[in-house]
Amino acid sequence: MKAGTPALVGARHPLLRRFREAWRRGELTEDGCCAVEGLHLVEEAFRSPVEVVALLAARSAEERLGRFEAAANGRVRSYVTSDRLFRSLAPTETPQGIAALLRLREQPLEECLARANALVAVLMGVQDPGNLGTVLRSLEAFGGAACLLGPDTVSPFNPKAVRASAGSLFRVPVYRRLRLEEIFGACKRHGVQTVALAADGGRRLSDVNLTGAAAFLVGREGSGLPGEVLSRADIVARVPMTAGVESLNAAVAASLALYEAARQRGFAG
Amino acid sequence: MKAGTPALVGARHPLLRRFREAWRRGELTEDGCCAVEGLHLVEEAFRSPVEVVALLAARSAEERLGRFEAAANGRVRSYVTSDRLFRSLAPTETPQGIAALLRLREQPLEECLARANALVAVLMGVQDPGNLGTVLRSLEAFGGAACLLGPDTVSPFNPKAVRASAGSLFRVPVYRRLRLEEIFGACKRHGVQTVALAADGGRRLSDVNLTGAAAFLVGREGSGLPGEVLSRADIVARVPMTAGVESLNAAVAASLALYEAARQRGFAG
């Protein structure tokens, strides 16, 4: 195979197996890579501090590889497969014919929390991958330091979460499968105030001083945060709403809290 | 058929055709009814100012009809169909076996805009039904008066939009397929300030006085508002973001604007 000619791969090729397995399970590959599909996400990967391990194109989108190979300066292997095979693998109904395997940067949680006035989102039991991705996008927009995921929370590598994050997953550190003790312990060690977001009760969000380090705790769609979390948090806060309205979308609630903190800090943007 | 015994209906029954047609097209039925599925949405319908025209249950969920029939006080007709048929109709992969046809209340747009300090969202080209539904939910939470939809915007009756609205679609008036002239004209007549939300440029949202009547204009995911809208709006505003971040999720951007307006008004909630 001469340099610059991508390898043509069939259904049994190990690379396709890695993509298929990752997307089917909504998880990392066995060797810890994140599989992404679509022109925008692949572009985002190339402008993020991640390692692009491999590129895969459908035959009809093969010409899209060129610019990415140039951007990678020969440091990435490209593969091409048939349109039919690509479609059978891809997590979307109308795939764009370009995909990548990425290795995300890892950073110790303690480093993120130690940032001055760190802004953190903690998702506890959020089930909708779109909500998780949207929170990552808002976190990046407001200069957030990290996203912590409690037990029974959807995977950030679910293709819908990756898509909703619009690439923020490649830049905002995410920590998974944390126990309650780990979350509250780490926040305490680093002086990060824990603010539980509730649909009612607690203080009005805009009445809480959010100019110091703060972690916003967001619960499961529908049921919200468990009582144990509400009682352990430093503060319970609510977004004031019209009487009779049950709750906001979970990603919206988290985003409003991040916005309010940024606003109080005079975030210029 | 004795009173209280729901009719058992098969695939060719006109009622099932109405559900199938509505869900397949993501639209109202031909006679203007909204089809909804799931326990939560049917419950929401019963606590909203809508007319419940018919209830449909899957055989295995038939006992769920009782409480709704009681709530309707005999003013609604109930139907039961086989689980297999129900599943084949329903817009979700794991339906809950209960559905309803609703007639939403209609209210003249001018009435909504005439409300004191009316808060309005105007979606122009938003494609994601989840985003539209989420905006409706936030609108209701912050006491919004109406949602206006410009050309090429997803239908609010798309099942994913209905679901994401968590019932707010039954209570917040939505106006569809409005031309630019209609939107700007109606806002002008009622002294509603038009605020175009942009990813960059314009004034910081928190620097704009939002205590009077205001309509927030939100553009298509990815491309945002067209230049013509930006130039016709009274104000262009942005949510301050970290340098290099392209944009927020469209529903999040709209929700932040509604929150900011509510905050400035001292919305107690």
Boltz contact constraints between the chains, C-beta under 6 A:
constraints:
  - contact:
      token1: [A, 134]
      token2: [B, 249]
      max_distance: 6.0
  - contact:
      token1: [A, 137]
      token2: [B, 249]
      max_distance: 6.0
  - contact:
      token1: [A, 138]
      token2: [B, 252]
      max_distance: 6.0
  - contact:
      token1: [A, 140]
      token2: [B, 245]
      max_distance: 6.0
  - contact:
      token1: [A, 141]
      token2: [B, 241]
      max_distance: 6.0
  - contact:
      token1: [A, 141]
      token2: [B, 242]
      max_distance: 6.0
  - contact:
      token1: [A, 141]
      token2: [B, 245]
      max_distance: 6.0
  - contact:
      token1: [A, 141]
      token2: [B, 248]
      max_distance: 6.0
  - contact:
      token1: [A, 143]
      token2: [B, 242]
      max_distance: 6.0
  - contact:
      token1: [A, 206]
      token2: [B, 263]
      max_distance: 6.0
  - contact:
      token1: [A, 240]
      token2: [B, 267]
      max_distance: 6.0
  - contact:
      token1: [A, 240]
      token2: [B, 268]
      max_distance: 6.0
  - contact:
      token1: [A, 240]
      token2: [B, 269]
      max_distance: 6.0
  - contact:
      token1: [A, 241]
      token2: [B, 141]
      max_distance: 6.0
  - contact:
      token1: [A, 241]
      token2: [B, 269]
      max_distance: 6.0
  - contact:
      token1: [A, 242]
      token2: [B, 141]
      max_distance: 6.0
  - contact:
      token1: [A, 242]
      token2: [B, 143]
      max_distance: 6.0
  - contact:
      token1: [A, 245]
      token2: [B, 140]
      max_distance: 6.0
  - contact:
      token1: [A, 245]
      token2: [B, 141]
      max_distance: 6.0
  - contact:
      token1: [A, 248]
      token2: [B, 141]
      max_distance: 6.0
  - contact:
      token1: [A, 249]
      token2: [B, 134]
      max_distance: 6.0
  - contact:
      token1: [A, 249]
      token2: [B, 137]
      max_distance: 6.0
  - contact:
      token1: [A, 252]
      token2: [B, 138]
      max_distance: 6.0
  - contact:
      token1: [A, 252]
      token2: [B, 255]
      max_distance: 6.0
  - contact:
      token1: [A, 255]
      token2: [B, 252]
      max_distance: 6.0
  - contact:
      token1: [A, 256]
      token2: [B, 259]
      max_distance: 6.0
  - contact:
      token1: [A, 259]
      token2: [B, 256]
      max_distance: 6.0
  - contact:
      token1: [A, 263]
      token2: [B, 206]
      max_distance: 6.0
  - contact:
      token1: [A, 267]
      token2: [B, 240]
      max_distance: 6.0
  - contact:
      token1: [A, 268]
      token2: [B, 240]
      max_distance: 6.0
  - contact:
      token1: [A, 269]
      token2: [B, 240]
      max_distance: 6.0
  - contact:
      token1: [A, 269]
      token2: [B, 241]
      max_distance: 6.0
